[in-house]
């Protein structure tokens, strides 16, 4: 009986480890990790292009990069859809998914400064500042038990950024001298900058309301 009593906790611990491993290896998480790998490949192509490694094939490589970016961005919607459809939720997925998104978007805009003259150095500063600000707010609120998920403005911003990056790359690869593609890229960059700022304000206001509401509630309870 003593041996059986010792074995049960070990078996339960083993089952817990196996269950945790399955959660990490579920399909949405695998798609999220594949997005990170695709992002790194995309960055390498842009970096090598910026340093002139492809020479006359620059336009071709940029066009291939556009396809790779679109594929990478689509996986963002795919893993979320599958997770909701199959009702698969894991802490790893909840944390890693937005981090990988930020790596892809922020990294892309930083590299575009050297790739395309339309993207000035101050542009990725706006993008990065916004992401650090919102991440800080989210960490602060959730550490106090206040849920702070993505809002509609944030989702629209992400969608617009995912359109802006390939359009800017397309202009750089194929639209040199084309007024249409130049002004399309400029318009999207301006809209992205504006929405990045306005969505930041929206998140800050929402965070203040949530924190103020929780503080008021705690005061009333006391």
C-alpha positions, 0 to 999 in steps of 0.5 A, a space after each residue: 500500500 505504501 508503494 502505491 501511495 508513493 506512485 500516485 503523485 508521480 503518475 499525476 505529475 507525469 500526466 500534468 507534464 504530458 498535458 502541458 507538453 500537448 498544450 505547447 505543441 497544439 496546432 495554433 502554437 505551432 503556427 505561431 512559432 512558424 510565423 516567428 521562423 518566417 519572420 526571421 527569413 523575411 528579415 534576412 531577405 530584406 537585410 541582404 537586399 539592403 546590403 546589395 547582395 542580390 544586385 540586379 535581382 533586387 526587384 525579384 527578391 523584394 517581390 518574393 519578400 512581399 509574398 513571404 510577408 503576406 504568408 506570414 501575416 495570414 498565419 496570424 489570422 489562421 492561428 487565432 481562427 483555429 484556436 477559437 474554432 477548436 477552443 484551444 487556449 494556452 498561456 504560451 499561445 496567449 503570450 507568444 502570439 502578440 509578441 511574434 506579431 510585434 516582432 514582425 511588424 516592428 522589425 519590418 518598419 525598422 528595416 524599411 527605413 533602409 529599404 525605401 526612402 519613403 519610410 523615415 527614421 521617425 516612423 518606426 519610432 512611433 510604432 515602437 513607442 506605441 507597442 512599448 506603451 501598450 505592453 507596459 499598460 497591459 502588464 501593469 493592469 493584468 498584474 492587478 487582475 484586470 483583463 486588458 485584451 486587444 481593442 478594435 482600434 488595435 486590430 484595425 491598426 494591425 490590419 492596416 500595418 499588414 497592408 502598408 508594409 507589402 505596398 511599400 515594398 511593392 512600390 520599391 520593387 516595381 513602382 519606381 517612377 509610378 505616381 500611383 504607387 508612390 502616393 498609395 504608399 505615402 497615404 498608407 504610411 500616413 494612415 498607419 502613423 495616424 491610427 497608431 497614435 489614435 489607437 494609443 490614446 484609445 488604449 490609454 483612456 480605456 486603461 485609465 477607466 478600467 484602473 479607475 473603476 477597479 480602484 473605486 470598487 476596492 474603495 467601496 468594498 472597504 
